[in-house]
Each structure stands twice: as C-alpha cells, then as structure tokens.
Amino acid sequence: MLDQIALGILVFAGIVLFYGIIVLHDIPYEIAVHRNHPHQDAIHAAGWVSLFTLHALWPFLWIWAMLYREDRGWGFATDKQRIQAERDLPQELAELRQRVEQLEQRSQAGLHPEGKR
C-alpha cells in the first residue's frame, strides 16, 4: 500500500515538473503577446529551442520580450521625448535639404564639397 502511494506521488511530481518547465519556458512569449510584440512567433520558437538547450537562451528571450512596448516602441523613450523628436523632424529635414542643395550647387560649379578643387 505504501509503495503505491509513493509511486503515485513520484508520478504526480514528475508530471508537475514536466509541465512546470514548459510553462516556465513560455513566460517570454506570454510577455510578448501581452505587449503586442512584433516578433512574438520568433520569441515563441526560440523559447522551444531554449527548452532543448536547458534554458540557455531564456534570459535573452526575456530581455527581447521586455524591450518592446506598444505605446513607446523599442527602448526607453518617454512620450515627451518622442513628441519633441517628432516636432524637430520637419526642421531637421529642411536643414538637410538645404545642405543637399548647397552641395549639389557646389558640385555643379566644379568644386568639391569642402570648397576645394
């Protein structure tokens, strides 16, 4: 009787451990789904690969899943920084166009961009 109970506990522990490891490897994928990550499928596939490599890739998958947020994209820029950068874009574009026009005029005049021949 005691042997059967011990065997039942051993089988139960093995099943819980088996499924626990599978659930553990899926955490980065769940984070990616929650954050609407553009690379969800790649993170999920790499999670299975990590399962067979004894979770060697798992910390990197966690970082990869955590880097993206739908409201701010990649990295750590806040909304204020992003809005300011978007405001500055037209001015930067105008300055770059002006520089390109100057360089084209110099090249048509036969001068190098530095003003030397």
Secondary structure, 3 states (H helix, E strand, C coil): CHHHHHHHHHHHHHHHHHHHHHHHHCHHHHHHHHCCCCCHHHHHHHHHHHHHCCCCCHHHHHHHHHHEECCCEECCCCHHHHHHHHHHHHHHHHHHHHHHHHHHHHHHCCCCCCCCC
